[in-house]
Amino acid sequence: MDTATDRKHLAYTLAMHRVVAPNATRNACWSPFSVASALGLLAQGARGLTRDELTELLGEPGELLGRAATLSTAGHGQDEPVIAVSNTLWADSAIEVEQSFVDELAKWSGGSVRNAPFRESPGPARQTINADVAETTRGLIPELLPEGSIHADTVSALVNALYLKCAWRYRFTERETSPAPFHTPSGAVDVPTMRLTERVGYAAVDGWQVVSLPAVGGVDALILLPDNDLADAESTLDEDRLGTLLDAPELTRVRLAMPKLDVSMEAELSPALRRLGVRSVFTDEADLSGISPSRLAVSAVLHESVLKVDEQGFEGAAATAVMMRMTSVEIGEPVRVDVDRPFLLVVRHAETGVIYFVARVTEP
């Protein structure tokens, strides 16, 4: 894996994490992979300053994300890893889609262009997109687009959906799961806690304990447990420090106790992206001419993510929708280790380092 590419992806992940989930005392869960996929495709159709702002944040994600969308089939029977990825441009018949963008989209996992009658039948268009996302995510995200997300000037939506399910290579024994204290910011509470004694990746580095749990399909889940307060420790992370932590574990016999997890989050990412310098794409000066000759701008970026962890493995789903409108040029004004305390959980593709999920757990 190219170190520069890896560090750029980690820098993007940390930057987005801090603006998407700024309160370090609260649970959070989002998918760097899904957001980067949707915005990366948007960048493929952007030109000029609009593209520059997106690639400054993301880097050039196409090859990296494409490799991470394929899991090695190292499981057997019910242990076979499952990944489903779709990248869909939903377009109203009112706009023309550039053939070059259609060709580019076809190179991405699950890439396709489909019709959605945003103007004539916004309700059915919303239902169709939600049903497609629900199918990809195995029902974990049944309603990515809420009521009111399609407006009179909505003409297109670029949607990424991800589903990932992997079994642990070394499973926790269910009969050993029992309540144990977890020290939340508001006090200790008893939570269902899983236990495992096995040779897995472990490191104690720079005030953190890191445990790497391998799963089938070339995926691992890394627990980042700070020695002290998570809020303080998390604030000191940069891409080099995070990369060092993720690469540090070595095989060690570990006795691990960690809580079962079920975390989720919904977010509108436009304010976060503006804070990170992605601005022109939301204005009438947006240049998305690589997608359509119609003048388009982004009106909203909707994201939802779910991550569940138990004795068998983990299951996660995420979806990101980049909602696009015609600009005012055409239709008028725009619409405006003992894991018993808070920790981070990173689920990544081991070969490329692409991060599927980041979860902050303060109250499991």
ZATORLO-190291 format. One record per residue (C-alpha): residue number from 1; residue in three letters; x, y, z. Coordinates in steps of 0.25 Angstrom, whole numbers. Each point is the difference from the previous one (the first is absolute). Example, Ala and Ser with C-alpha at 12.3 -4.5 7.8 and 13.67 -1.06 7.14 Angstrom:
<recs>
+------+------+-------+-------+-------+
| resi | resn |  east | north |    up |
+------+------+-------+-------+-------+
|    1 |  ALA |    49 |   -18 |    31 |
|    2 |  SER |     6 |    14 |    -2 |
+------+------+-------+-------+-------+
</recs>
This chain:
<recs>
+------+------+-------+-------+-------+
| resi | resn |  east | north |    up |
+------+------+-------+-------+-------+
|    1 |  MET |     0 |     0 |     0 |
|    2 |  ASP |     5 |    14 |    -4 |
|    3 |  THR |     3 |     7 |    13 |
|    4 |  ALA |    -3 |    14 |    -6 |
|    5 |  THR |   -14 |    -5 |    -4 |
|    6 |  ASP |    -2 |    -6 |    13 |
|    7 |  ARG |     4 |    12 |     8 |
|    8 |  LYS |    -9 |     9 |    -9 |
|    9 |  HIS |   -12 |   -10 |     3 |
|   10 |  LEU |     3 |     1 |    15 |
|   11 |  ALA |     1 |    15 |    -1 |
|   12 |  TYR |   -14 |     1 |    -7 |
|   13 |  THR |    -6 |   -10 |    10 |
|   14 |  LEU |     5 |     8 |    13 |
|   15 |  ALA |    -4 |    13 |    -6 |
|   16 |  MET |   -14 |    -5 |    -3 |
|   17 |  HIS |    -1 |    -7 |    13 |
|   18 |  ARG |     3 |    13 |     8 |
|   19 |  VAL |   -11 |     8 |    -7 |
|   20 |  VAL |   -10 |   -11 |    -2 |
|   21 |  ALA |     1 |    -5 |    15 |
|   22 |  PRO |     6 |    12 |     7 |
|   23 |  ASN |    -5 |    -4 |    14 |
|   24 |  ALA |    10 |   -10 |     5 |
|   25 |  THR |    -9 |    -4 |    12 |
|   26 |  ARG |   -11 |    -6 |    -9 |
|   27 |  ASN |    -1 |   -12 |    -9 |
|   28 |  ALA |     2 |     2 |   -14 |
|   29 |  CYS |     1 |    -9 |   -13 |
|   30 |  TRP |     2 |     3 |   -14 |
|   31 |  SER |     7 |    -6 |   -13 |
|   32 |  PRO |    12 |     7 |    -6 |
|   33 |  PHE |    -1 |   -10 |   -11 |
|   34 |  SER |   -15 |     4 |    -4 |
|   35 |  VAL |     2 |    15 |     1 |
|   36 |  ALA |    13 |    -1 |    -8 |
|   37 |  SER |    -6 |    -9 |   -10 |
|   38 |  ALA |   -12 |    10 |    -3 |
|   39 |  LEU |     9 |    12 |     1 |
|   40 |  GLY |    11 |    -6 |    -9 |
|   41 |  LEU |   -10 |    -3 |   -11 |
|   42 |  LEU |    -5 |    14 |     2 |
|   43 |  ALA |    14 |     5 |    -2 |
|   44 |  GLN |     1 |    -9 |   -13 |
|   45 |  GLY |   -11 |     9 |    -6 |
|   46 |  ALA |     5 |    13 |     6 |
|   47 |  ARG |    10 |    10 |    -7 |
|   48 |  GLY |     8 |    12 |     4 |
|   49 |  LEU |    -1 |     5 |    14 |
|   50 |  THR |   -11 |    -9 |     3 |
|   51 |  ARG |     9 |   -12 |    -2 |
|   52 |  ASP |    12 |     6 |     6 |
|   53 |  GLU |    -8 |     2 |    13 |
|   54 |  LEU |    -5 |   -15 |     0 |
|   55 |  THR |    14 |    -6 |    -3 |
|   56 |  GLU |     7 |     9 |    10 |
|   57 |  LEU |    -9 |    -7 |    11 |
|   58 |  LEU |    -1 |   -14 |    -6 |
|   59 |  GLY |    13 |    -2 |    -9 |
|   60 |  GLU |    -3 |    -9 |   -12 |
|   61 |  PRO |    -8 |   -11 |     6 |
|   62 |  GLY |    -5 |    -8 |   -12 |
|   63 |  GLU |    11 |   -11 |     0 |
|   64 |  LEU |     1 |    -1 |    15 |
|   65 |  LEU |   -15 |    -2 |     2 |
|   66 |  GLY |    -2 |    -9 |   -11 |
|   67 |  ARG |    10 |   -10 |     6 |
|   68 |  ALA |    -6 |     1 |    13 |
|   69 |  ALA |   -14 |    -3 |    -6 |
|   70 |  THR |     5 |   -15 |    -2 |
|   71 |  LEU |     2 |    -9 |    12 |
|   72 |  SER |     8 |   -13 |    -1 |
|   73 |  THR |    -9 |   -12 |     1 |
|   74 |  ALA |     7 |    -7 |    11 |
|   75 |  GLY |   -12 |    -5 |     8 |
|   76 |  HIS |    -7 |   -13 |    -1 |
|   77 |  GLY |   -15 |    -2 |    -1 |
|   78 |  GLN |    -7 |    10 |    10 |
|   79 |  ASP |    13 |     7 |     3 |
|   80 |  GLU |     2 |     5 |   -14 |
|   81 |  PRO |     2 |    15 |     0 |
|   82 |  VAL |   -11 |     9 |    -6 |
|   83 |  ILE |     2 |    13 |    -6 |
|   84 |  ALA |   -10 |     7 |    -9 |
|   85 |  VAL |     3 |    14 |    -6 |
|   86 |  SER |    -9 |     8 |    -9 |
|   87 |  ASN |     4 |    14 |    -7 |
|   88 |  THR |   -12 |     5 |    -7 |
|   89 |  LEU |    -3 |    13 |    -7 |
|   90 |  TRP |   -15 |     3 |     1 |
|   91 |  ALA |    -4 |    10 |   -11 |
|   92 |  ASP |   -13 |     7 |    -4 |
|   93 |  SER |    -3 |     0 |   -15 |
|   94 |  ALA |     1 |    15 |     1 |
|   95 |  ILE |    15 |    -1 |    -1 |
|   96 |  GLU |    10 |    -7 |    -9 |
|   97 |  VAL |    11 |    -8 |     6 |
|   98 |  GLU |    14 |     0 |    -7 |
|   99 |  GLN |     4 |   -13 |    -6 |
|  100 |  SER |    14 |     2 |     5 |
|  101 |  PHE |    -6 |     0 |    14 |
|  102 |  VAL |    -9 |   -13 |    -3 |
|  103 |  ASP |    13 |    -7 |    -4 |
|  104 |  GLU |     8 |     5 |    12 |
|  105 |  LEU |   -11 |    -5 |     9 |
|  106 |  ALA |     0 |   -13 |    -6 |
|  107 |  LYS |    14 |    -2 |     5 |
|  108 |  TRP |    -5 |     1 |    14 |
|  109 |  SER |    -5 |   -11 |     8 |
|  110 |  GLY |   -15 |    -1 |    -2 |
|  111 |  GLY |     0 |    12 |    -9 |
|  112 |  SER |   -12 |     4 |    -8 |
|  113 |  VAL |    -9 |    11 |    -5 |
|  114 |  ARG |   -15 |    -1 |     3 |
|  115 |  ASN |   -12 |     8 |    -2 |
|  116 |  ALA |    -7 |     7 |    11 |
|  117 |  PRO |   -12 |     9 |    -2 |
|  118 |  PHE |     4 |    11 |    10 |
|  119 |  ARG |    -9 |    11 |    -6 |
|  120 |  GLU |   -12 |    -7 |    -5 |
|  121 |  SER |    -1 |   -11 |    12 |
|  122 |  PRO |     9 |     4 |    11 |
|  123 |  GLY |    -6 |   -10 |    10 |
|  124 |  PRO |     1 |   -12 |    -9 |
|  125 |  ALA |    14 |     5 |    -3 |
|  126 |  ARG |     4 |     0 |    14 |
|  127 |  GLN |    -6 |   -13 |     3 |
|  128 |  THR |     7 |    -7 |   -12 |
|  129 |  ILE |    14 |     5 |     5 |
|  130 |  ASN |    -3 |    -4 |    14 |
|  131 |  ALA |    -4 |   -14 |    -4 |
|  132 |  ASP |    12 |    -1 |    -8 |
|  133 |  VAL |     9 |     4 |    12 |
|  134 |  ALA |    -8 |    -9 |     9 |
|  135 |  GLU |     3 |   -12 |    -9 |
|  136 |  THR |    15 |     3 |    -1 |
|  137 |  THR |     1 |     2 |    15 |
|  138 |  ARG |    -9 |   -12 |     3 |
|  139 |  GLY |   -10 |     8 |     7 |
|  140 |  LEU |     9 |     7 |    10 |
|  141 |  ILE |    -2 |    14 |    -7 |
|  142 |  PRO |   -15 |     0 |    -4 |
|  143 |  GLU |    -2 |    15 |    -2 |
|  144 |  LEU |    13 |     7 |    -4 |
|  145 |  LEU |    -8 |    11 |    -6 |
|  146 |  PRO |   -10 |     6 |    10 |
|  147 |  GLU |   -13 |     7 |    -3 |
|  148 |  GLY |     3 |    14 |    -5 |
|  149 |  SER |    14 |    -4 |    -6 |
|  150 |  ILE |    -5 |     2 |   -14 |
|  151 |  HIS |    -3 |    14 |    -4 |
|  152 |  ALA |    -6 |     7 |   -12 |
|  153 |  ASP |    13 |     2 |    -7 |
|  154 |  THR |     6 |   -14 |     3 |
|  155 |  VAL |     4 |    -6 |   -13 |
|  156 |  SER |    11 |   -11 |     4 |
|  157 |  ALA |     6 |    -8 |    12 |
|  158 |  LEU |    13 |    -7 |     0 |
|  159 |  VAL |    -2 |   -11 |    10 |
|  160 |  ASN |    11 |   -10 |     6 |
|  161 |  ALA |    -5 |   -12 |     9 |
|  162 |  LEU |     9 |    -9 |     7 |
|  163 |  TYR |    -3 |   -13 |     8 |
|  164 |  LEU |    11 |    -8 |     7 |
|  165 |  LYS |    -2 |   -13 |     8 |
|  166 |  CYS |    12 |    -8 |     5 |
|  167 |  ALA |     2 |   -11 |    10 |
|  168 |  TRP |    12 |     1 |    10 |
|  169 |  ARG |    11 |   -10 |    -3 |
|  170 |  TYR |     0 |    -2 |    15 |
|  171 |  ARG |   -14 |     0 |     6 |
|  172 |  PHE |    -4 |     5 |    14 |
|  173 |  THR |    -6 |   -11 |     8 |
|  174 |  GLU |   -15 |     4 |     2 |
|  175 |  ARG |    -1 |    -7 |    13 |
|  176 |  GLU |    11 |     9 |     6 |
|  177 |  THR |    -7 |    13 |    -4 |
|  178 |  SER |    -5 |     6 |    13 |
|  179 |  PRO |    -3 |    14 |     6 |
|  180 |  ALA |    12 |     8 |     4 |
|  181 |  PRO |     3 |    15 |     3 |
|  182 |  PHE |     2 |    10 |   -11 |
|  183 |  HIS |     5 |    13 |     5 |
|  184 |  THR |    -8 |    10 |    -8 |
|  185 |  PRO |     2 |    16 |     1 |
|  186 |  SER |   -13 |     0 |     8 |
|  187 |  GLY |     4 |   -12 |     9 |
|  188 |  ALA |     2 |   -15 |     1 |
|  189 |  VAL |   -11 |    -9 |    -6 |
|  190 |  ASP |     0 |   -15 |    -2 |
|  191 |  VAL |     0 |    -4 |   -15 |
|  192 |  PRO |     0 |   -14 |    -7 |
|  193 |  THR |    15 |    -3 |    -1 |
|  194 |  MET |     6 |   -10 |    -9 |
|  195 |  ARG |    13 |    -7 |     4 |
|  196 |  LEU |    11 |    -6 |    -9 |
|  197 |  THR |    14 |    -6 |     3 |
|  198 |  GLU |     8 |    -2 |   -13 |
|  199 |  ARG |    13 |     4 |    -7 |
|  200 |  VAL |    -5 |    13 |    -7 |
|  201 |  GLY |     7 |    13 |    -4 |
|  202 |  TYR |     4 |     8 |    12 |
|  203 |  ALA |     8 |    13 |     3 |
|  204 |  ALA |     2 |    10 |    11 |
|  205 |  VAL |     4 |    13 |    -7 |
|  206 |  ASP |     1 |    14 |     4 |
|  207 |  GLY |   -11 |     0 |    10 |
|  208 |  TRP |    -9 |   -10 |    -7 |
|  209 |  GLN |    -3 |   -15 |     0 |
|  210 |  VAL |    -3 |    -5 |   -14 |
|  211 |  VAL |    -7 |   -14 |    -2 |
|  212 |  SER |    -2 |    -5 |   -14 |
|  213 |  LEU |   -10 |   -11 |    -2 |
|  214 |  PRO |     0 |    -7 |   -14 |
|  215 |  ALA |   -12 |    -3 |    -7 |
|  216 |  VAL |    -2 |    -8 |   -13 |
|  217 |  GLY |     1 |     7 |   -13 |
|  218 |  GLY |    13 |     7 |     3 |
|  219 |  VAL |    -7 |    10 |    10 |
|  220 |  ASP |     4 |     3 |    14 |
|  221 |  ALA |    -6 |     8 |    11 |
|  222 |  LEU |     9 |     8 |     8 |
|  223 |  ILE |    -3 |     5 |    15 |
|  224 |  LEU |     7 |    13 |     3 |
|  225 |  LEU |    -1 |     1 |    16 |
|  226 |  PRO |     7 |    12 |     6 |
|  227 |  ASP |     7 |    -1 |    13 |
|  228 |  ASN |    -7 |    13 |     4 |
|  229 |  ASP |   -12 |     8 |    -4 |
|  230 |  LEU |    -5 |    -3 |   -14 |
|  231 |  ALA |    -3 |    14 |    -3 |
|  232 |  ASP |    14 |     5 |     3 |
|  233 |  ALA |     7 |   -11 |    -7 |
|  234 |  GLU |    -9 |     0 |   -13 |
|  235 |  SER |     3 |    15 |    -1 |
|  236 |  THR |    15 |    -3 |    -1 |
|  237 |  LEU |    -1 |   -10 |   -12 |
|  238 |  ASP |     5 |     4 |   -14 |
|  239 |  GLU |     1 |    -8 |   -12 |
|  240 |  ASP |    14 |    -5 |     3 |
|  241 |  ARG |    -3 |    -3 |    15 |
|  242 |  LEU |   -12 |    -8 |    -4 |
|  243 |  GLY |     7 |    -7 |   -11 |
|  244 |  THR |    11 |    -4 |    10 |
|  245 |  LEU |   -11 |    -5 |     9 |
|  246 |  LEU |    -7 |    -8 |   -10 |
|  247 |  ASP |    13 |    -6 |    -5 |
|  248 |  ALA |     6 |    -3 |    14 |
|  249 |  PRO |    -7 |   -13 |     4 |
|  250 |  GLU |     8 |   -13 |     1 |
|  251 |  LEU |    -5 |   -14 |     3 |
|  252 |  THR |    -1 |    -1 |    15 |
|  253 |  ARG |    -8 |    -9 |     9 |
|  254 |  VAL |   -11 |    10 |     5 |
|  255 |  ARG |   -12 |    -2 |    10 |
|  256 |  LEU |   -10 |    10 |    -5 |
|  257 |  ALA |   -13 |     4 |     6 |
|  258 |  MET |    -8 |    10 |    -9 |
|  259 |  PRO |   -15 |     4 |    -1 |
|  260 |  LYS |   -10 |    -5 |   -10 |
|  261 |  LEU |    -3 |    12 |    -9 |
|  262 |  ASP |   -12 |     6 |    -8 |
|  263 |  VAL |     3 |    14 |    -4 |
|  264 |  SER |    -6 |     9 |   -11 |
|  265 |  MET |     0 |    14 |    -5 |
|  266 |  GLU |    -7 |     9 |   -10 |
|  267 |  ALA |     6 |    13 |    -5 |
|  268 |  GLU |    -1 |    11 |   -10 |
|  269 |  LEU |    14 |     2 |    -4 |
|  270 |  SER |    -1 |    13 |    -8 |
|  271 |  PRO |     4 |     9 |    12 |
|  272 |  ALA |    12 |   -10 |     3 |
|  273 |  LEU |     5 |     1 |   -14 |
|  274 |  ARG |    -1 |    15 |    -1 |
|  275 |  ARG |     9 |     1 |    13 |
|  276 |  LEU |    10 |    -9 |    -7 |
|  277 |  GLY |     1 |     9 |   -12 |
|  278 |  VAL |   -10 |    -7 |   -10 |
|  279 |  ARG |    -9 |    12 |    -3 |
|  280 |  SER |    -1 |     3 |   -15 |
|  281 |  VAL |    -8 |   -13 |    -3 |
|  282 |  PHE |   -11 |     6 |     9 |
|  283 |  THR |    -1 |    13 |    -8 |
|  284 |  ASP |    -5 |     5 |   -14 |
|  285 |  GLU |    15 |     0 |    -4 |
|  286 |  ALA |     1 |   -15 |     2 |
|  287 |  ASP |     6 |    -7 |   -12 |
|  288 |  LEU |    -6 |   -14 |    -2 |
|  289 |  SER |     1 |     0 |   -15 |
|  290 |  GLY |     6 |   -13 |     0 |
|  291 |  ILE |   -13 |    -6 |     5 |
|  292 |  SER |   -10 |     8 |    -8 |
|  293 |  PRO |     0 |    12 |   -10 |
|  294 |  SER |   -12 |     5 |     9 |
|  295 |  ARG |     5 |    10 |    11 |
|  296 |  LEU |     0 |    -8 |    13 |
|  297 |  ALA |     4 |     2 |    14 |
|  298 |  VAL |    -1 |    -8 |    13 |
|  299 |  SER |   -11 |     3 |     9 |
|  300 |  ALA |     3 |   -10 |    11 |
|  301 |  VAL |     8 |   -12 |     4 |
|  302 |  LEU |    -7 |   -10 |     8 |
|  303 |  HIS |     7 |   -11 |     8 |
|  304 |  GLU |    -5 |   -12 |     9 |
|  305 |  SER |     9 |   -11 |     6 |
|  306 |  VAL |    -3 |   -12 |     9 |
|  307 |  LEU |    10 |    -9 |     6 |
|  308 |  LYS |    -3 |   -13 |     9 |
|  309 |  VAL |    11 |    -8 |     7 |
|  310 |  ASP |    -3 |   -13 |     7 |
|  311 |  GLU |     7 |   -13 |     3 |
|  312 |  GLN |    -1 |    -5 |   -14 |
|  313 |  GLY |     5 |    12 |    -8 |
|  314 |  PHE |    -4 |    13 |    -4 |
|  315 |  GLU |   -11 |     5 |   -10 |
|  316 |  GLY |     0 |    15 |    -5 |
|  317 |  ALA |    -7 |     8 |   -10 |
|  318 |  ALA |     1 |    14 |    -5 |
|  319 |  ALA |    -6 |     9 |   -11 |
|  320 |  THR |     3 |    14 |    -5 |
|  321 |  ALA |    -8 |     8 |   -10 |
|  322 |  VAL |     5 |    12 |    -7 |
|  323 |  MET |   -13 |     8 |    -4 |
|  324 |  MET |     1 |     9 |   -12 |
|  325 |  ARG |    -8 |    11 |    -5 |
|  326 |  MET |     0 |     9 |   -12 |
|  327 |  THR |     6 |    14 |     3 |
|  328 |  SER |    -7 |    13 |    -1 |
|  329 |  VAL |     5 |     2 |   -14 |
|  330 |  GLU |   -11 |    -9 |    -4 |
|  331 |  ILE |   -11 |    -1 |    10 |
|  332 |  GLY |     2 |    12 |    10 |
|  333 |  GLU |     5 |     2 |    14 |
|  334 |  PRO |     6 |   -13 |     7 |
|  335 |  VAL |    -7 |    -7 |    11 |
|  336 |  ARG |     9 |     1 |    13 |
|  337 |  VAL |    91 |  -123 |    99 |
|  338 |  ASP |    -9 |     0 |    12 |
|  339 |  VAL |    -8 |     9 |    -8 |
|  340 |  ASP |    -7 |     6 |    12 |
|  341 |  ARG |     0 |    15 |    -4 |
|  342 |  PRO |    -2 |     8 |   -12 |
|  343 |  PHE |     8 |    -4 |   -12 |
|  344 |  LEU |     1 |     0 |   -15 |
|  345 |  LEU |    -3 |   -11 |   -10 |
|  346 |  VAL |     5 |     0 |   -14 |
|  347 |  VAL |    -4 |   -10 |   -10 |
|  348 |  ARG |     9 |     0 |   -12 |
|  349 |  HIS |     4 |    -8 |   -13 |
|  350 |  ALA |    13 |    -6 |     4 |
|  351 |  GLU |     7 |     1 |   -13 |
|  352 |  THR |    -3 |    14 |    -4 |
|  353 |  GLY |    -2 |     6 |    13 |
|  354 |  VAL |   -14 |     6 |    -4 |
|  355 |  ILE |    -8 |     2 |    12 |
|  356 |  TYR |   -14 |    -5 |    -1 |
|  357 |  PHE |    -5 |     4 |    14 |
|  358 |  VAL |     4 |     9 |    11 |
|  359 |  ALA |    -7 |    -1 |    13 |
|  360 |  ARG |     2 |     8 |    13 |
|  361 |  VAL |    -6 |    -8 |    11 |
|  362 |  THR |    -3 |     8 |    13 |
|  363 |  GLU |   -13 |    -7 |     5 |
|  364 |  PRO |    -1 |   -14 |    -7 |
+------+------+-------+-------+-------+
</recs>
